Amino acid sequence: MKQKTLWIFALLLTALLTGCELPEQWKEITAKSAEASAAIEKQVGIKPSLSIFYQDGTIAKVDVNFAGSPSLSIIELEKIIQTAFREAFLLNPENQFQINLTFNKEAT
């Protein structure tokens, strides 16, 4: 819930600073994020939680959180995530972005 509150605050602050185009940009980013998330979930088998950070109008960093541990290697996960984002956001291979992975431990 705390993260959701921070997102809402960040969204409102961004709206004040960028003007009227924000709702349309937000819809586009949300749709592309959902597309990337679905592509990752389809290959990994676990729905990820995504946080995307922009710098100079392009994706600079992506935080990907899985509720559990996928049965894939970190290198395989990285390739899946890169491909999902490159396809959803129409990124060129030259566009480099950082990927941060986190895995929540399941309660035993």
GINOR-V87501 format. One record per backbone hydrogen bond with DSSP energy under -1.0 kcal/mol. CO is the residue of the C=O (numbers start at 0). NH is the residue of the N-H. If there is no record, write none. Layout:
# GINOR-V87501
co->CO nh->NH
co->CO nh->NH
This chain:
# GINOR-V87501
co->0 nh->4
co->1 nh->5
co->2 nh->6
co->3 nh->7
co->4 nh->8
co->5 nh->9
co->6 nh->10
co->7 nh->11
co->8 nh->12
co->9 nh->13
co->10 nh->14
co->11 nh->15
co->12 nh->16
co->13 nh->17
co->14 nh->18
co->20 nh->24
co->21 nh->25
co->22 nh->26
co->23 nh->27
co->24 nh->28
co->25 nh->29
co->26 nh->30
co->27 nh->31
co->28 nh->32
co->29 nh->33
co->30 nh->34
co->31 nh->35
co->32 nh->36
co->33 nh->37
co->34 nh->38
co->35 nh->39
co->36 nh->40
co->37 nh->41
co->38 nh->42
co->39 nh->43
co->40 nh->44
co->48 nh->64
co->50 nh->62
co->52 nh->59
co->52 nh->60
co->54 nh->57
co->57 nh->54
co->59 nh->97
co->60 nh->52
co->61 nh->99
co->62 nh->50
co->63 nh->101
co->64 nh->48
co->65 nh->67
co->65 nh->103
co->72 nh->76
co->73 nh->77
co->74 nh->78
co->75 nh->79
co->76 nh->80
co->77 nh->81
co->78 nh->82
co->79 nh->83
co->80 nh->84
co->81 nh->85
co->82 nh->86
co->83 nh->87
co->84 nh->88
co->85 nh->90
co->91 nh->94
co->97 nh->61
co->99 nh->63
co->101 nh->65
